[in-house]
C-alpha cells in the first residue's frame, strides 16, 4: 500500500521510494528553473595589468617527444588593491630681478617672485586633497581621528589626532560664510523638515547631554541640509531658526514643536513613520500571538494602504497638483476610516499598554498627520531628515562625544557641507577638495554662492581616470 509520502510498506516497515521527483513532475521542473547569480564583472574603467603564466619547457614536452605549441589562452580577473600613496608637494617659487639696477637685494623693489595660491589654512602642510580625505573619512565614513592617526602611522607618517582636530576647526571657520548662505536658502524653501539627536560634549555647559539639530530645506532637485549644535533640546532652538518663516514645517511629535501650531503662517505637519513605529512595536512584542497584535496589525494595514498610494504616485511620476488630487480621492477616505477605527478603540485599550500608547500618540497627532493631503509637495513622513541625520548617529557610535563646544560646532558645519553634497549626488571627497581649492580665492557673494554644494557643477568634480 502506498504511503502519503510516496513510499510503500514492505514487511511492516515504511520504505521510501527512490524515484526522483523530477521524473514524477517534469512539468513543474521545466517551468521553474533557478537562475544562477554568477559574479558581477569588475568595472571596465579600472586599469588592467596582464600577468602571464607560462609553462616551462619541460612542462611543454609531449609524450611523443615533440614540444607542444600554443593553441589559445584562458583569462580570469582578480581585484587587486594598492595602499594609499602619500606624496610631498614642493612649492618652488622663482625669483626675478633687474640686473641693470644698482644694489639689487633679495627682497628689494626690483625683485619679483611667483605668487603662492591662497590656502584654506595659511602656512599649513595640509593640501586640499589631504584635508578632504581626513574630513571625509571622519564625517562621511565615521572613522575617528585616533584611528586615522594609526592608519597614517602604518604608512610612515606622523600625523596626530590633535593636529587633525585643529585643522577641522580651522576649515570650519573658513567655511562659516557658506553656512550662513545655506540657512538663508533653507528659510526661502516652501517646506522645512526638523529633527534633533543627543550629543555629549565633555567640556560643554551640560556634560550629560547636548543636542545636534538638523534642518532640511531647498527644492527636490537641490536639497539643503544644515546641522546645528545646541546645549539644549528646547523648542526655542527651532523657534529661533524659523523666526519669520512662512511655509510648511514637518516634525515628529516632540512637544518642543507644539509652538508651530500657534503660528499663523506655518503649516505644521507630523510624520506617519513615527505613528507607524508605535504599532510596529506592538507586533514585535506580541511575536506570533495574533490575538495580542490583531488591533495593531489593522492599524498597520491602514498605513500600508496610504503608502501604497504614494508608491503608485512615484511610479507614475505625478506632479504635485496631480498627487494632491489623487490623495483627496484615495487617501482621504482611508484616513477617515482609520480615524473612526482609532476612536472606537481608544477607550477600550489600557492607555499605558504598547497599543494604548500607539493609539493615543496617533490621535494626539492626527490634526498634523492629515496635513500631508493638503499639498502635493508634502511627504507623509520626515524620513528624508532622518536619513540625513543617520550618518551622524553612526559616527557618534564610533567617536562617542565631542571634546569642546567649538569642536561640536565645527562638526555640525562640516556635516552640513558633506550631507548636502551627498544629497545632491556628489562624492563628498571630490566636493570638499574642490571647495578647499577654490574657497580661498573667493571674493564676492557670487563667488561664495557658486561653491555651495547645490550650486557646483558635478562635471567639475569628475573623478579622474585611474
N, C-alpha and C positions, 0 to 999 in steps of 0.2 A: 504494500500500500504506500502510495506516495505521501510524503510529509508536506506540511505547508512551506517548508524551506527547500523544496526541490530535492529532497533526499529519499531514501527508501529504507524500509525496515527489513533487516536480514537477521534471522535467529535472535529476535528480541532486541536488537541494537539498531540505533539510528545511524545510518551511514550516509555521509554527504556524497552526492553525485558529482563526479569530477567532469562537469560539462561546462565549457566556457560560456559565460553569459553573452558574449559577442555572437556566438553561433545561435543562441536562442532568440535574441532580439537584434538582428542585424540592422533593422531599420533605424532603431534608436541610435546605434553607434555611428551609422553613416550620417545621420542628421546632426549629431552633436560631436564635433571634433574640437579638442582643446588646442588653442593656438600656442605655439612656442614663443616665449617672450624674446629670447635672444638678448645679446648685448648691444647697447646703443653704440653707434660708430663714434670714434673720437673726433673732435672738431676739426674740420678741414683746414682752417686757417692757422693751426699750430705748425711750427716748423718740424720737418721730418729729417731725421738722421738715419742713414742706411747703415746697418750693422750686418756685415757679410759673414755668413757661417759656411765655411768651405771644408770639403773632405780632404784629408791628407792623401798623398799619392798611394800609400798602402791601402787606404780605405777604398780608393777608386779601382783597385786591381780586381779584375773579374776572375772567376774560377778557371776560365779558359786561357788565361794568361794575358789578355788584352786589357787596355785601360778603358774604363767607362767614359763616355762622352756626355756632356751636359745636354739634357733634353727639356729643361724647363726649371721652374722655381716655385716655391711656396712662400707666401708672405703672411705675416701676422704682425699686429701692432701692440705695443705696450706704452703706457703713460709714464713718463719719467718726470722727475722734479729736481730743479736746481735751486739750492738755498738762495735767499735774498742776497743781492750784491750791494755792498756799501762802498761808495767812492767819495773822493775828496775833490771839490771844485776849487781850483786855484784861480783866483781873480787877478789877472795881470793887467795893470793899467799903464799904458805907455805915456811917457812924458815927452813933451816937445818944448824947445826953447829957441830963441832967435840968437844966433851966434854973432850977429852984427852989433848987438847991444853990448855995451861995456858992463863989466861986473855982473855977469849972469849968475844968479843964485838958484839953488834947487827949487825954492818956493817963491821966487820973485814974480813981479808982474808980467815979465816976458815969458814965463813958463806956463804951458797948458798941459793938462792931464785928462785922460778919458774919465768920464763920469761913471761912478758905480750906480747901478739901478737901485732905487729905493727899496728897502727891506721892510717887511711887516714887523720884524723885531730887529731894530737897528743894532749893528755890531754883534749879531749873534752868529754862531756857527751853523745854525739850522737853516736849511734851504726850504722853499715852499713844499718841495716833494717830501722832505723828512717830516715837516710839521703835519702835512696832510696824512702821512702814513700813521704817525703816532696818535693823532686825534681820531682818525677813522677807526683805528684798532680799538681804542677805548670806548668811544661814544657810538660806534656802529656795530662793532664786534664784541663789545663787553669785555675787553681784555685790559685789566687794571695796569697802572703804570709799573707796579712792582714786578709783574710778570713780564712786561715788555723789557724792563731792566735786565732780567735774566736772559731773555732772548738775545739782546744786544751783547751781553757778556759771552754767550756761546759763539758769536762770530768775531770776538776780539775787540769789541767797542765798549768803552766805559761811559755809560750814559745813565746817570742816576735818576731815580723817580722824582726827586725834589726838583731837578732841572726840568724834567718834562712837565711837572705841575706848574712851575713858574712860566714856562713857555705857553701853556694852555691859558693861563690868566692874562698874559700879555696879548695873545691873539684875540681873546675875548674883548679886551679893552679897545683894540684896533677896530673890531667889527661892531662896536656898540651902535654906531650910526645906522647900520643896516637893520638892526633890531627895531629901532625907533620907526623906521620906514615900514617895516613889516607890520608893526602894531597899527599904524595908521591905515594900512591897506586892509587889515582884518576888520577894523571898525567901519570900513566902507563896504563890507560884504553884506549881502542880503541875509545871510544866516551864519551864526557862530555856534560852535559846539564847545562845551566847557567840561572839564573834569579835573580831578586832583588825586594825588597819591602821596603816602607818607615818605619822609626822608629824615634821616638822622644826621645832624650837624654837631660834631663834637664840641666845637668852640662857639656854638651859636647861642642866641638868647634863651632857647629852650632845648636843653640837651636831650630830652626824652624824645621829642617828635616835632619835626617841621614838615613842610609840605612843598611838593613840586606841583604847580598848577599848569594846565595846558589849555590853550585857546586855539581853535581851528576855524579858519575862515577862507576867504578867497572865492574862486569860482571852480566848477568841476574840472576845468582844464588847467587851472592854476591855483591849486590849494596852497594855503599858507598855515604853518604850524608854529606857534610860539610857546615856549616853556618859560615859566617864571618861578623863581624861588621865593617863598614867603614863610615866616616862622609860625604862621597860624593857618587854620582851616576856616576862619571866619568868613562869612559871606561878604564882608567888607572888601575882600580882595577882588571878588568878581564884580562887586558894585563899583569899585574904583576903576577897574579895567573897562567896564561897559558904560561908564558915565557919559550920558548924552547919546548913546547908541539908539538907533531906531531900526528894528527888524526882528528876526527870529532868533531865539536862543534855545538851544537844546541841552538838557542836563539830565542827570539821574535824580533820584528822589530825595537827595540830601536836603535837610531843612534850611541850610545856609543859602539855598537858591530861592526860597519862598518869596523874597522881596521882588522877584521878577514879575510875579503875578500882579503886583500893585502898580507897575509902570505902564502907563497908557500906550506908549509907542512900541512896546515889546510883546511879541507873541511867545509865550513860554511853552515849550514842547518837552514832553517826557520821553523816556526810552523803553520800547517794548522788550528789548533784550533783558533789562533788569526785571521787568514784570514776569517774563518767561522763566527767569532763573529761579524765582521762588517756587513755582510749580514743579520745575525740574528737580529741585532738591527733595520735594515730596516723593517723587517716583524713585529717586535714587535711594532714599532712606527705606522705602517700602520694599524694594527689591522685586521679588516675584509675587508679592501679596497684592493681587489685583483689587481686593476689597479696600485696602488702605490707600491705594493710589488712583482709584477709579475717578474720583472727582478731579484730581489734578490732571489726569490724562484727558479728560473732557476739555479742560481749560487749554491744555497744550494743543488740542485739535483745533480749537477756535483760532489760536495764534498761528498755527501752521497754515490755516486757510488764508489768513491775512498775508502771510509771507509768500504764499503761492501766487497771489495776485501781483506782488512786487516782482517775483521772478519772471512771470509771463510778460510783465511790462518791460523788463530789461531785455528779454529776448526779442520783443517787438520794437525795441529802441524808441519807446514812446517819448514824446516831448512833454514838458511839464504840464501844459494845458490838457494834453490827452490823458496823462496819468491822473490828473485831478478828476477828469470826467469818469475814468474807469474806477477810481476809488469811490466816488459818490455812488456809482451804480452797483458795485460789487462789495466793497469793503464796509461801507456804512451799514447795510443790513446785517452783516456778520457781527459788527460791533454792537449793534442794538440787541441782537440775540444774546451775545456774550454778557452784556450788561444785565439783562434780565436773569440770566443763569447765576451770575455772581450775587445779585440782590436776593435771590431765592435761597442762597446757602450761607450768607454771611452771619445770620443769627443762629444757624444750626451747628456751626463748626466752632469748637473751642478756640478763642482768639489767640491763645499762646501756642497752639499747635503749629506745625510747619505749614499745613494747609490753611489754617486760620490767618497766619501772618501773610501768606501769599495773597489771599483774597483781600485782606484789609489793605495791603500795600497797593494792589491794583486798583481798588475802588478809591483810595485816597488820591491816586494819581490820575484818575480817569479823565478829568477835565483837561489834563495835559496830554494824556495818551491819545486822545482822539483828534488832537490838533493837526496831526500829520496829514489828515484827509482834507484839510482846508487849502493846501497849496502843493502843487506838484514838485516843487523844489525841495520839500522837506522829506527826509528819510524817516522811516518808522522807528529807527534806533540811532544811538550815538556811537555805533561801532567804529566809525572812521576815527573818532577821537580816541577810543580805547585802543585801537590798532596802533595809533601814533605814540601812545604812552607806553605800550608794551616793551619796546626796546630799552626804555629807561628802567622799567621794572626788572627786566632780565639782567641788565648791567648792575643794578643795585644788589642783586644776589651775589655778585662777584666782589664788588668793592665795598659793599655794606654801608658805607657812610661817606660824608664829606667832612673834611677836617675843619674848614672855616666857612664863614658866610660868603666871603669873596669867592672861594672855590665853588660853592654851590651855585652862586650867580653865574660864574663863568661856565659851569657845566650846563646850566639852563640855556645860555646863549648858544653854545656850540651844538647842543641837542636841537635847538631851533633851526639852525642852518642845515644840519645833516638830515633831519627828518623832513624838512621842507624839500630839500634836494631829492631825497628818495621818493617822496610823494609826487614829484614832478618827473619821475622816470630817469633820474640821473644816478650814476655811480658816485657815491659820496666822496671817494678819494679824488677822483678827477675833478669834481666840482671844487673841493677845498683847495686843491693845488692851483687851479685856475684863479680862484678868488685870492689866494695869498700872493700870486704873481702880479695881479693887476690892482688890488686894493691900494697899495702904497702910492700908485700913480694917479689915483682918482682925485679930482679936484672939485668938480661941480656936483650938484644934486643929480643931474642926469648921469654922470659917471658912476655914482654910487648906485643909483637905481638899476643901471644896466648890469650890475653884479649880483642883484638879488636872485636867489635860486630859480624863481619862476619867470625871470626875465632873460636868463642866459640861454643863448642858442646851443642846443645839445650838440650840434655839429662841431662846435669849438672844443668839446670835451671828448671827442672820439678817442678811444684807446688806441695807441699806436700799434701797428702790426709787429708781432714779435720778429 
